């Protein structure tokens, strides 16, 4: 492929059949976006937003109602076999036979894709996910982190150019999350396009080149990560003053201040619109209340602020 998108989705609609009459649930409402080649692309949204439906459509587990989906240039309806070979899916759930060894898990998966014995890369994948020493242990004896890494290897047995990770670090510890993200970045450096869903927004901000957010089955934004974070208009300054504060915070309101709250006996947290004022003017406002400033710290807006703002307005 050239500069064509790794995944191209146009007017994707999914309506589930009703359980007892009626129209059924409309899970995706004409979603359209591209996933550029070679990027780590974040797909975010609250629970029930439609992320899982979209991913299961890519995986061939959910039949779309209408619209088109192309994976690496292959239409999922007209060229299902080629589209399936172009994508690997790492599900949320840990799914494989616990009585197989990791090597057997990979060999069986390669067999399902019709990969000849001489072309299989099971041992190389086990090395890549740091499971070579567990190649012949029963999968049920692996730790949770090892099982997660085995799922990534399983999704890569057919060397797909696109890898989808659906909440891969849900419920795992900090060290495992770090290991998984190192693996993801390594795969991306080797040319694999990665689509990531996660509830850990700080991870998405750190890892993703571009982020799309869906809510109630609709795409509400799709921007480069830095541009998305810059959408946040509010900034926070925490001021320590020279005497105890009452619960009211600032004695007088100011249009430039979004809110203020006392967060300690002598600390006040002030949120302000950075497009209308700056930290210096906010500090002057504090001093105008007759308060002496002992210390100041600021917090820039992050992806979580933008996410909450966008998804709470719908």
C-alpha positions as CSV (number, residue, x, y, z in Angstrom):
1,X,0.0,0.0,0.0
2,X,1.0,3.6,-0.4
3,X,-0.5,6.4,1.6
4,X,-3.9,4.8,1.8
5,X,-5.3,4.5,5.3
6,X,-4.7,1.3,7.2
7,X,-8.4,1.2,8.1
8,X,-11.1,3.2,6.3
9,X,-14.6,3.4,7.8
10,X,-17.5,5.1,6.1
11,X,-21.0,5.6,7.4
12,X,-20.8,2.6,9.6
13,X,-24.2,1.7,11.1
14,X,-25.0,-1.2,13.4
15,X,-28.5,-1.8,14.7
16,X,-29.0,-4.9,16.9
17,X,-32.1,-6.9,16.4
18,X,-34.8,-6.2,19.0
19,X,-35.3,-8.8,21.8
20,X,-39.0,-8.4,21.9
21,X,-40.3,-6.1,19.2
22,X,-39.4,-2.5,18.4
23,X,-36.5,-1.2,16.4
24,X,-33.6,-2.6,18.4
25,X,-30.6,-0.8,19.7
26,X,-28.7,1.5,17.4
27,X,-25.1,1.0,18.5
28,X,-23.3,2.8,15.7
29,X,-24.8,5.8,13.9
30,X,-23.0,6.4,10.7
31,X,-19.4,6.5,12.0
32,X,-16.7,7.6,9.5
33,X,-12.9,7.9,10.1
34,X,-9.5,6.7,8.8
35,X,-6.7,5.1,10.7
36,X,-3.4,6.3,9.1
37,X,-0.7,3.8,8.3
38,X,2.1,3.5,10.8
39,X,0.5,5.3,13.7
40,X,-0.7,4.3,17.2
41,X,-4.4,5.3,16.9
42,X,-6.5,5.7,20.1
43,X,-10.2,4.9,20.0
44,X,-11.8,6.2,23.2
45,X,-15.3,6.5,24.6
46,X,-17.3,5.9,27.7
47,X,-18.8,2.4,28.5
48,X,-21.5,1.7,26.0
49,X,-20.3,4.2,23.5
50,X,-20.0,1.7,20.7
51,X,-16.2,0.9,20.8
52,X,-16.7,-2.9,21.2
53,X,-19.2,-3.0,18.5
54,X,-16.8,-1.3,16.1
55,X,-13.9,-3.5,17.0
56,X,-16.0,-6.7,16.7
57,X,-17.1,-5.5,13.3
58,X,-13.4,-5.2,12.3
59,X,-12.9,-8.7,13.7
60,X,-15.8,-10.2,11.8
61,X,-17.7,-11.1,14.9
62,X,-20.4,-8.5,14.4
63,X,-22.2,-8.0,11.0
64,X,-22.7,-4.4,10.2
65,X,-26.1,-3.0,9.2
66,X,-24.7,-0.7,6.6
67,X,-21.7,1.3,5.6
68,X,-18.3,0.2,4.4
69,X,-15.1,-0.9,6.2
70,X,-11.8,-1.5,4.4
71,X,-8.8,-3.0,6.2
72,X,-5.5,-2.5,4.4
73,X,-7.4,-1.8,1.3
74,X,-9.7,-4.9,1.5
75,X,-13.4,-4.6,1.9
76,X,-14.6,-6.7,4.8
77,X,-17.7,-7.9,2.9
78,X,-16.2,-8.5,-0.6
79,X,-12.7,-9.5,0.5
80,X,-13.3,-11.0,3.9
81,X,-10.4,-13.4,3.8
82,X,-7.8,-10.9,2.8
83,X,-9.2,-8.3,5.3
84,X,-8.9,-10.9,8.1
85,X,-5.3,-11.7,7.3
86,X,-4.5,-8.0,7.4
87,X,-5.6,-7.5,11.1
88,X,-4.8,-9.0,14.4
89,X,-7.2,-8.6,17.4
90,X,-6.1,-8.7,21.0
91,X,-9.4,-9.0,23.0
92,X,-10.1,-7.8,26.5
93,X,-10.8,-11.4,27.7
94,X,-8.0,-13.9,28.1
95,X,-9.2,-16.6,25.7
96,X,-7.2,-19.8,24.8
97,X,-7.2,-23.5,25.9
98,X,-5.4,-23.7,29.3
99,X,-4.2,-27.2,28.5
100,X,-2.1,-26.0,25.5
101,X,1.4,-24.7,25.9
102,X,2.2,-21.2,24.6
103,X,4.0,-22.7,21.6
104,X,1.0,-24.9,20.9
105,X,-1.3,-21.9,21.1
106,X,0.7,-20.1,18.5
107,X,1.1,-23.1,16.3
108,X,-2.6,-23.9,16.3
109,X,-3.5,-20.3,15.5
110,X,-1.0,-20.3,12.6
111,X,-2.7,-23.5,11.4
112,X,-6.1,-21.7,11.4
113,X,-4.6,-19.1,9.0
114,X,-3.2,-21.9,6.7
115,X,0.4,-20.9,7.3
116,X,2.8,-23.7,6.3
117,X,5.0,-25.2,9.0
118,X,8.2,-23.8,7.4
119,X,6.8,-20.2,7.4
120,X,5.6,-20.1,11.0
121,X,7.3,-17.7,13.5
122,X,6.1,-19.1,16.8
123,X,9.5,-19.2,18.4
124,X,10.4,-15.7,17.3
125,X,7.1,-14.4,18.7
126,X,7.7,-16.1,22.0
127,X,11.1,-14.4,22.1
128,X,9.5,-11.0,21.3
129,X,7.0,-11.2,24.1
130,X,9.6,-12.7,26.6
131,X,7.9,-16.1,26.9
132,X,10.6,-18.3,25.3
133,X,11.4,-19.9,28.6
134,X,7.7,-20.7,29.0
135,X,7.2,-22.2,25.5
136,X,6.4,-25.7,26.9
137,X,4.6,-24.8,30.1
138,X,0.8,-25.2,30.3
139,X,-0.9,-21.9,29.5
140,X,-2.9,-22.2,32.7
141,X,0.3,-21.9,34.8
142,X,1.2,-18.5,33.3
143,X,0.7,-15.3,35.3
144,X,-1.9,-12.8,34.2
145,X,0.8,-10.7,32.6
146,X,2.3,-13.6,30.7
147,X,-1.2,-14.5,29.4
148,X,-1.7,-10.9,28.1
149,X,1.6,-11.0,26.3
150,X,0.7,-14.4,24.8
151,X,-2.5,-12.9,23.4
152,X,-0.5,-10.3,21.6
153,X,1.8,-13.0,20.1
154,X,-1.3,-15.0,19.1
155,X,-2.7,-11.9,17.3
156,X,0.6,-11.6,15.4
157,X,1.1,-15.2,14.1
158,X,0.1,-14.2,10.6
159,X,2.2,-11.0,10.7
160,X,-0.7,-8.6,10.1
161,X,0.1,-5.0,9.3
162,X,-2.7,-3.8,11.7
163,X,-3.0,-4.8,15.3
164,X,-6.1,-3.9,17.5
165,X,-5.7,-3.9,21.3
166,X,-9.0,-3.8,23.1
167,X,-8.4,-2.6,26.7
168,X,-5.2,-4.7,27.0
169,X,-4.2,-3.3,30.4
170,X,-7.6,-3.5,32.1
171,X,-7.1,-4.7,35.7
172,X,-3.4,-5.3,35.4
173,X,-0.6,-3.9,37.6
174,X,1.6,-0.9,36.8
175,X,4.7,-3.0,35.8
176,X,2.7,-5.2,33.4
177,X,1.2,-2.1,31.8
178,X,4.7,-0.8,31.3
179,X,5.9,-4.0,29.7
180,X,2.9,-4.2,27.4
181,X,3.4,-0.6,26.2
182,X,7.0,-1.2,25.5
183,X,5.9,-4.2,23.3
184,X,3.3,-2.1,21.6
185,X,5.9,0.7,20.8
186,X,8.3,-1.9,19.6
187,X,5.8,-3.4,17.2
188,X,4.8,0.1,16.0
189,X,8.5,0.9,15.4
190,X,8.7,-2.2,13.2
191,X,5.9,-0.8,11.0
192,X,2.7,-2.2,12.6
193,X,-0.3,0.1,12.7
194,X,-1.8,-0.1,16.2
195,X,-5.4,0.7,17.2
196,X,-5.8,1.0,21.0
197,X,-8.8,1.3,23.2
198,X,-8.2,2.1,26.9
199,X,-9.8,3.7,29.9
200,X,-6.4,4.9,31.1
201,X,-6.4,8.3,29.4
202,X,-2.9,9.1,30.5
203,X,-1.7,6.1,28.5
204,X,-3.6,7.2,25.4
205,X,-2.1,10.7,25.7
206,X,1.4,9.3,26.1
207,X,1.2,6.6,23.4
208,X,-1.2,7.7,20.6
209,X,-0.4,9.8,17.6
210,X,-4.0,10.4,16.9
211,X,-7.2,9.9,18.9
212,X,-10.9,9.5,18.0
213,X,-13.6,9.7,20.6
214,X,-17.0,8.1,20.1
215,X,-20.1,8.5,22.4
216,X,-23.6,7.2,22.0
217,X,-22.5,5.5,18.7
218,X,-21.3,8.8,17.1
219,X,-17.9,10.1,16.3
220,X,-17.5,13.4,18.3
221,X,-13.8,14.1,17.5
222,X,-10.8,12.8,15.6
223,X,-7.6,14.8,15.9
224,X,-3.9,14.5,16.5
225,X,-3.3,13.9,20.2
226,X,-1.5,17.2,20.9
227,X,-4.2,19.2,19.0
228,X,-6.9,17.4,21.0
229,X,-5.3,18.2,24.4
230,X,-4.9,21.8,23.3
231,X,-8.7,22.0,23.0
232,X,-8.9,22.3,26.8
233,X,-9.5,26.0,27.6
234,X,-9.2,25.7,31.4
235,X,-6.0,25.8,33.5
236,X,-5.6,25.2,37.2
237,X,-3.4,27.2,39.7
238,X,-3.0,26.1,43.3
239,X,-2.0,29.0,45.6
240,X,-0.8,28.7,49.2
241,X,-1.4,31.8,51.1
242,X,-0.2,33.3,54.4
243,X,-3.2,32.6,56.6
244,X,-6.2,30.3,57.0
245,X,-9.0,30.5,54.5
246,X,-12.7,30.2,55.0
247,X,-14.7,27.7,53.0
248,X,-15.8,30.3,50.4
249,X,-12.4,30.6,48.8
250,X,-12.1,34.0,47.0
251,X,-14.3,36.6,48.7
252,X,-15.5,38.0,45.4
253,X,-16.3,36.4,42.1
254,X,-14.5,37.3,38.8
255,X,-15.7,36.5,35.3
256,X,-12.3,35.2,34.4
257,X,-12.3,32.5,37.1
258,X,-14.3,29.4,36.3
259,X,-14.3,28.1,39.9
260,X,-12.3,28.3,43.1
261,X,-12.2,25.9,46.0
262,X,-10.3,25.6,49.3
263,X,-8.3,22.4,49.2
264,X,-6.4,22.9,52.5
265,X,-6.3,25.3,55.4
266,X,-4.1,27.7,53.4
267,X,-4.5,26.4,49.9
268,X,-6.9,27.5,47.2
269,X,-7.4,25.8,43.8
270,X,-8.5,28.3,41.1
271,X,-9.6,27.2,37.7
272,X,-9.6,29.9,35.0
273,X,-10.1,30.2,31.2
274,X,-6.7,30.5,29.7
275,X,-8.1,32.2,26.6
276,X,-9.4,35.1,28.8
277,X,-6.7,35.6,31.4
278,X,-3.4,34.3,32.6
279,X,-1.8,33.1,35.9
280,X,-0.4,36.5,36.7
281,X,-3.8,38.1,36.6
282,X,-5.2,35.3,38.8
283,X,-2.5,35.8,41.4
284,X,-3.2,39.5,41.3
285,X,-6.8,38.7,42.1
286,X,-5.7,36.7,45.1
287,X,-3.5,39.5,46.3
288,X,-6.4,41.9,45.8
289,X,-8.2,39.9,48.5
290,X,-5.5,41.0,51.0
291,X,-3.9,37.5,50.9
292,X,-0.1,37.0,50.8
293,X,1.1,34.4,48.4
294,X,3.6,31.8,49.8
295,X,3.7,29.2,47.0
296,X,2.2,28.6,43.6
297,X,1.8,25.5,41.4
298,X,0.0,25.0,38.1
299,X,-1.6,22.1,36.3
300,X,-2.0,22.1,32.5
301,X,-5.1,20.6,31.0
302,X,-4.8,17.0,29.9
303,X,-6.6,14.5,27.8
304,X,-8.9,13.6,30.7
305,X,-10.2,17.2,30.9
306,X,-11.0,17.2,27.2
307,X,-12.6,13.7,27.3
308,X,-14.9,14.7,30.2
309,X,-15.8,17.9,28.5
310,X,-16.6,16.3,25.2
311,X,-18.5,13.3,26.5
312,X,-20.5,15.1,29.2
313,X,-22.0,17.5,26.7
314,X,-23.8,14.8,24.8
